[in-house]
Amino acid sequence: MVFERLNESNVDEYIDYLKIAMSQEPDLMVAEVVDKEGLKNRVADPFFNKTTSILAKIDGKVVGRIEYHFYGCIQDGYKMAYVDWVYVLKSYRHQGIAQKLFAEFEKDCVKNDINQYYLIRARNDEADRFYGHFADVELIDSPLLRKNLK
């Protein structure tokens, strides 16, 4: 298995992975269609370059991805990371791929002196088992405010 950051040279491989993911579990996806041109434009857009996606590849094929971004608090200098997304294709689950994606992400956190990371986790049996095996974490239910602007 190899890990690569999503970029303009491997975006087509990512799109192939996303098409499979969307065909297998459309209810888990945040989009309804694969917008190939939109994805290519976003990968090249400086705004989205603040978000990192690490792709897990086996035999040249993308089988999983973790997406995250770093941010910090000016007042106290606390550095945080938010995991936007983690997903492994169904046929590649239970092989340690998601754990390895998190390990790659955590290496980047250490490199960038991140104090803490968090995510809004899925609430299903498979996700509960997965996150339940993390060491030194706290699984909590937090109140959340969300406002759509568009």
Backbone as CSV, one residue per row, in Angstrom:
resi,resn,N_x,N_y,N_z,CA_x,CA_y,CA_z,C_x,C_y,C_z
1,MET,0.852,-1.174,0.000,0.000,0.000,0.000,0.897,1.235,0.000
2,VAL,0.493,2.213,-0.791,1.202,3.485,-0.815,0.205,4.594,-0.519
3,PHE,0.750,5.696,-0.024,-0.073,6.857,0.296,0.405,8.029,-0.535
4,GLU,-0.546,8.758,-1.090,-0.242,9.942,-1.888,-1.204,11.045,-1.504
5,ARG,-0.708,12.268,-1.559,-1.596,13.415,-1.403,-2.339,13.622,-2.718
6,LEU,-3.618,13.913,-2.612,-4.417,14.217,-3.797,-3.854,15.467,-4.461
7,ASN,-3.645,15.384,-5.776,-3.128,16.518,-6.528,-3.597,16.390,-7.981
8,GLU,-3.169,17.318,-8.789,-3.622,17.338,-10.176,-3.171,16.115,-10.970
9,SER,-2.084,15.480,-10.567,-1.596,14.327,-11.334,-2.318,13.017,-10.988
10,ASN,-2.989,12.944,-9.835,-3.684,11.705,-9.488,-5.196,11.897,-9.297
11,VAL,-5.710,13.048,-9.688,-7.129,13.326,-9.483,-8.015,12.363,-10.273
12,ASP,-7.573,11.908,-11.452,-8.397,10.957,-12.214,-8.536,9.626,-11.475
13,GLU,-7.487,9.189,-10.807,-7.553,7.957,-10.007,-8.506,8.145,-8.826
14,TYR,-8.476,9.330,-8.221,-9.401,9.644,-7.137,-10.843,9.630,-7.648
15,ILE,-11.070,10.187,-8.827,-12.418,10.221,-9.402,-12.922,8.802,-9.653
16,ASP,-12.070,7.908,-10.136,-12.464,6.506,-10.333,-12.901,5.873,-9.011
17,TYR,-12.141,6.120,-7.952,-12.472,5.623,-6.601,-13.813,6.186,-6.148
18,LEU,-14.004,7.482,-6.357,-15.229,8.131,-5.912,-16.449,7.580,-6.647
19,LYS,-16.303,7.279,-7.914,-17.417,6.686,-8.676,-17.820,5.341,-8.081
20,ILE,-16.833,4.543,-7.703,-17.132,3.243,-7.081,-17.830,3.459,-5.748
21,ALA,-17.276,4.355,-4.918,-17.865,4.622,-3.603,-19.308,5.095,-3.730
22,MET,-19.555,5.994,-4.670,-20.909,6.533,-4.837,-21.876,5.491,-5.379
23,SER,-21.391,4.568,-6.195,-22.284,3.531,-6.715,-22.607,2.497,-5.639
24,GLN,-21.680,2.259,-4.720,-21.885,1.246,-3.686,-22.665,1.773,-2.481
25,GLU,-22.383,2.998,-2.073,-23.011,3.548,-0.866,-23.406,5.010,-1.070
26,PRO,-24.326,5.268,-1.978,-24.692,6.655,-2.264,-25.236,7.402,-1.053
27,ASP,-25.852,6.677,-0.127,-26.416,7.320,1.059,-25.349,7.829,2.031
28,LEU,-24.112,7.381,1.885,-23.026,7.839,2.755,-22.230,8.996,2.157
29,MET,-22.500,9.313,0.921,-21.723,10.343,0.234,-22.317,11.728,0.476
30,VAL,-21.466,12.752,0.366,-21.932,14.124,0.569,-22.378,14.785,-0.733
31,ALA,-22.149,14.135,-1.855,-22.589,14.642,-3.152,-23.478,13.586,-3.803
32,GLU,-24.261,14.021,-4.749,-25.160,13.084,-5.424,-24.587,12.565,-6.738
33,VAL,-23.654,13.306,-7.325,-23.025,12.907,-8.581,-21.533,13.203,-8.505
34,VAL,-20.769,12.534,-9.359,-19.344,12.804,-9.465,-19.175,13.922,-10.494
35,ASP,-18.791,15.084,-10.011,-18.584,16.249,-10.862,-17.103,16.298,-11.242
36,LYS,-16.761,15.567,-12.300,-15.357,15.396,-12.703,-14.657,16.734,-12.916
37,GLU,-15.245,17.622,-13.684,-14.607,18.916,-13.953,-14.534,19.767,-12.688
38,GLY,-15.597,19.750,-11.900,-15.594,20.503,-10.649,-14.502,20.013,-9.705
39,LEU,-14.334,18.687,-9.615,-13.286,18.123,-8.764,-11.902,18.545,-9.248
40,LYS,-11.686,18.470,-10.541,-10.382,18.873,-11.097,-10.116,20.350,-10.828
41,ASN,-11.141,21.169,-10.966,-10.985,22.599,-10.687,-10.682,22.846,-9.208
42,ARG,-11.355,22.129,-8.316,-11.124,22.330,-6.885,-9.725,21.872,-6.466
43,VAL,-9.237,20.795,-7.059,-7.882,20.331,-6.732,-6.850,21.393,-7.110
44,ALA,-7.124,22.155,-8.170,-6.201,23.200,-8.617,-6.452,24.560,-7.947
45,ASP,-7.551,24.701,-7.248,-7.953,25.971,-6.649,-7.188,26.226,-5.345
46,PRO,-6.509,27.383,-5.218,-5.748,27.676,-3.995,-6.597,27.612,-2.715
47,PHE,-7.882,27.946,-2.788,-8.728,27.870,-1.599,-8.769,26.440,-1.056
48,PHE,-8.930,25.461,-1.936,-9.041,24.072,-1.508,-7.691,23.439,-1.214
49,ASN,-6.597,24.106,-1.565,-5.271,23.581,-1.238,-4.993,23.639,0.253
50,LYS,-5.843,24.306,1.008,-5.716,24.330,2.469,-6.255,23.043,3.088
51,THR,-6.924,22.248,2.270,-7.446,20.954,2.700,-6.561,19.869,2.105
52,THR,-6.194,18.903,2.937,-5.331,17.809,2.495,-6.149,16.532,2.379
53,SER,-5.955,15.818,1.287,-6.513,14.476,1.144,-5.352,13.519,0.933
54,ILE,-5.311,12.488,1.755,-4.329,11.423,1.574,-5.072,10.231,0.994
55,LEU,-4.556,9.742,-0.130,-5.145,8.595,-0.801,-4.372,7.337,-0.438
56,ALA,-5.077,6.259,-0.138,-4.463,4.943,0.059,-4.624,4.196,-1.254
57,LYS,-3.498,3.703,-1.790,-3.531,3.015,-3.083,-2.954,1.610,-2.954
58,ILE,-3.639,0.686,-3.594,-3.175,-0.697,-3.688,-3.152,-1.048,-5.176
59,ASP,-2.018,-1.522,-5.631,-1.842,-1.867,-7.048,-2.261,-0.720,-7.971
60,GLY,-1.909,0.501,-7.590,-2.198,1.666,-8.411,-3.626,2.166,-8.349
61,LYS,-4.458,1.533,-7.538,-5.878,1.888,-7.456,-6.163,2.534,-6.104
62,VAL,-6.873,3.668,-6.102,-7.260,4.323,-4.854,-8.353,3.490,-4.190
63,VAL,-8.123,3.123,-2.930,-9.089,2.300,-2.197,-9.604,2.990,-0.938
64,GLY,-8.971,4.108,-0.558,-9.394,4.835,0.632,-8.846,6.246,0.625
65,ARG,-9.453,7.077,1.469,-9.038,8.483,1.540,-9.366,9.059,2.897
66,ILE,-8.494,9.927,3.378,-8.783,10.747,4.543,-8.561,12.192,4.126
67,GLU,-9.470,13.061,4.515,-9.380,14.483,4.175,-9.437,15.287,5.459
68,TYR,-8.577,16.311,5.563,-8.504,17.103,6.790,-7.941,18.487,6.507
69,HIS,-8.086,19.354,7.495,-7.443,20.661,7.416,-7.006,21.096,8.812
70,PHE,-5.999,21.940,8.820,-5.448,22.491,10.057,-5.967,23.915,10.246
71,TYR,-6.106,24.303,11.500,-6.440,25.685,11.822,-6.008,25.953,13.247
72,GLY,-6.023,27.213,13.634,-5.556,27.534,14.977,-6.281,28.716,15.569
73,CYS,-6.098,28.862,16.867,-6.688,29.955,17.629,-5.601,31.008,17.859
74,ILE,-5.812,32.193,17.354,-4.846,33.276,17.497,-4.606,33.605,18.972
75,GLN,-5.673,33.613,19.777,-5.576,34.061,21.167,-4.600,33.240,21.994
76,ASP,-4.686,31.907,21.896,-3.815,31.085,22.749,-2.811,30.233,21.975
77,GLY,-2.838,30.303,20.651,-1.879,29.562,19.846,-2.169,28.078,19.721
78,TYR,-3.337,27.649,20.159,-3.716,26.235,20.094,-3.923,25.838,18.640
79,LYS,-3.309,24.739,18.228,-3.401,24.268,16.844,-4.264,23.013,16.786
80,MET,-5.213,23.013,15.855,-6.156,21.910,15.743,-6.243,21.396,14.311
81,ALA,-6.772,20.202,14.195,-7.057,19.614,12.893,-8.478,19.078,12.931
82,TYR,-9.144,19.218,11.817,-10.478,18.662,11.680,-10.455,17.659,10.537
83,VAL,-10.898,16.453,10.806,-10.996,15.415,9.786,-12.359,15.568,9.119
84,ASP,-12.325,15.955,7.841,-13.552,16.178,7.086,-14.187,14.869,6.632
85,TRP,-13.324,13.892,6.326,-13.849,12.696,5.669,-12.855,11.565,5.777
86,VAL,-13.341,10.364,6.008,-12.530,9.155,5.872,-13.445,8.087,5.300
87,TYR,-12.949,7.402,4.269,-13.783,6.388,3.624,-12.877,5.377,2.927
88,VAL,-13.209,4.110,3.113,-12.522,2.997,2.451,-13.578,2.222,1.672
89,LEU,-13.242,1.858,0.443,-14.176,1.070,-0.367,-14.570,-0.203,0.371
90,LYS,-15.828,-0.598,0.201,-16.374,-1.747,0.943,-15.518,-3.003,0.832
91,SER,-15.037,-3.304,-0.356,-14.283,-4.549,-0.544,-12.879,-4.501,0.064
92,TYR,-12.466,-3.351,0.560,-11.137,-3.219,1.171,-11.200,-2.959,2.672
93,ARG,-12.384,-2.983,3.237,-12.520,-2.734,4.678,-12.011,-3.916,5.496
94,HIS,-11.722,-3.634,6.742,-11.253,-4.633,7.713,-9.879,-5.183,7.326
95,GLN,-9.093,-4.343,6.667,-7.719,-4.700,6.314,-6.724,-3.707,6.906
96,GLY,-7.203,-2.830,7.787,-6.323,-1.870,8.432,-6.055,-0.612,7.629
97,ILE,-6.761,-0.420,6.525,-6.493,0.727,5.658,-6.877,2.035,6.342
98,ALA,-8.039,2.089,6.948,-8.458,3.324,7.619,-7.516,3.662,8.772
99,GLN,-7.083,2.643,9.528,-6.133,2.898,10.610,-4.831,3.464,10.060
100,LYS,-4.384,2.943,8.919,-3.136,3.436,8.311,-3.322,4.854,7.772
101,LEU,-4.494,5.167,7.254,-4.768,6.532,6.823,-4.701,7.488,8.013
102,PHE,-5.291,7.081,9.134,-5.208,7.916,10.333,-3.765,8.051,10.806
103,ALA,-2.971,7.001,10.688,-1.560,7.075,11.087,-0.809,8.077,10.212
104,GLU,-1.083,8.087,8.916,-0.451,9.058,8.015,-0.886,10.478,8.381
105,PHE,-2.156,10.636,8.657,-2.692,11.930,9.084,-2.020,12.378,10.380
106,GLU,-1.892,11.481,11.348,-1.283,11.842,12.627,0.191,12.217,12.459
107,LYS,0.895,11.599,11.520,2.277,12.000,11.230,2.318,13.461,10.784
108,ASP,1.361,13.842,9.925,1.293,15.222,9.459,0.947,16.160,10.612
109,CYS,0.093,15.703,11.518,-0.239,16.504,12.701,1.007,16.755,13.553
110,VAL,1.776,15.712,13.801,2.991,15.848,14.605,3.962,16.805,13.912
111,LYS,4.133,16.629,12.613,5.027,17.485,11.830,4.624,18.958,11.930
112,ASN,3.321,19.215,12.034,2.805,20.582,12.094,2.470,21.039,13.508
113,ASP,2.914,20.277,14.504,2.756,20.652,15.917,1.293,20.883,16.308
114,ILE,0.426,20.004,15.828,-1.006,20.097,16.118,-1.264,19.578,17.539
115,ASN,-2.048,20.335,18.307,-2.369,19.953,19.684,-3.466,18.899,19.778
116,GLN,-4.420,18.962,18.869,-5.603,18.102,18.991,-6.289,17.989,17.637
117,TYR,-6.917,16.844,17.401,-7.786,16.747,16.225,-9.132,16.197,16.636
118,TYR,-10.100,16.452,15.782,-11.441,15.945,16.036,-12.161,15.724,14.725
119,LEU,-13.286,15.064,14.809,-14.139,14.825,13.657,-15.548,14.593,14.143
120,ILE,-16.475,14.778,13.265,-17.864,14.396,13.545,-18.004,13.001,12.970
121,ARG,-18.102,12.030,13.852,-18.051,10.644,13.407,-19.427,10.132,12.990
122,ALA,-19.384,9.162,12.101,-20.616,8.484,11.699,-21.161,7.727,12.907
123,ARG,-22.453,7.538,12.938,-23.081,6.815,14.034,-23.753,5.574,13.477
124,ASN,-22.972,4.519,13.302,-23.504,3.221,12.904,-22.623,2.165,13.554
125,ASP,-23.039,0.921,13.523,-22.309,-0.136,14.224,-20.867,-0.256,13.753
126,GLU,-20.661,-0.201,12.438,-19.309,-0.346,11.899,-18.414,0.813,12.352
127,ALA,-18.929,2.038,12.281,-18.150,3.207,12.710,-17.893,3.159,14.209
128,ASP,-18.899,2.775,14.991,-18.713,2.690,16.447,-17.620,1.688,16.804
129,ARG,-17.581,0.543,16.119,-16.511,-0.438,16.370,-15.154,0.131,15.988
130,PHE,-15.095,0.793,14.834,-13.828,1.353,14.359,-13.294,2.392,15.345
131,TYR,-14.085,3.388,15.675,-13.614,4.454,16.561,-13.435,3.968,17.992
132,GLY,-14.144,2.921,18.356,-13.991,2.348,19.694,-12.623,1.726,19.936
133,HIS,-11.881,1.425,18.869,-10.545,0.831,18.999,-9.424,1.870,19.055
134,PHE,-9.746,3.143,18.913,-8.723,4.184,18.986,-8.186,4.264,20.420
135,ALA,-6.905,4.475,20.547,-6.287,4.652,21.861,-6.260,6.141,22.209
136,ASP,-6.429,6.431,23.466,-6.305,7.796,23.986,-7.249,8.789,23.314
137,VAL,-8.493,8.381,23.090,-9.490,9.288,22.531,-10.685,9.356,23.467
138,GLU,-11.481,10.364,23.256,-12.717,10.530,23.999,-13.847,10.583,22.982
139,LEU,-14.786,9.651,23.070,-15.956,9.644,22.188,-17.080,10.351,22.924
140,ILE,-17.475,11.509,22.417,-18.496,12.300,23.091,-19.582,12.705,22.096
141,ASP,-20.709,13.061,22.626,-21.775,13.672,21.843,-21.782,15.141,22.215
142,SER,-21.508,15.990,21.242,-21.427,17.424,21.494,-22.554,18.154,20.795
143,PRO,-23.037,19.205,21.436,-24.013,20.045,20.738,-23.331,20.708,19.540
144,LEU,-24.072,20.842,18.482,-23.504,21.360,17.243,-24.434,22.417,16.679
145,LEU,-23.872,23.533,16.296,-24.636,24.552,15.588,-24.197,24.500,14.140
146,ARG,-25.142,24.445,13.252,-24.843,24.441,11.818,-25.823,25.389,11.136
147,LYS,-25.291,26.257,10.309,-26.135,27.172,9.553,-25.727,27.124,8.093
148,ASN,-26.662,26.815,7.225,-26.397,26.814,5.779,-26.488,28.232,5.255
149,LEU,-25.463,28.643,4.514,-25.439,29.977,3.924,-25.797,29.981,2.455
150,LYS,-25.761,28.847,1.835,-26.141,28.734,0.415,-27.137,27.621,0.254
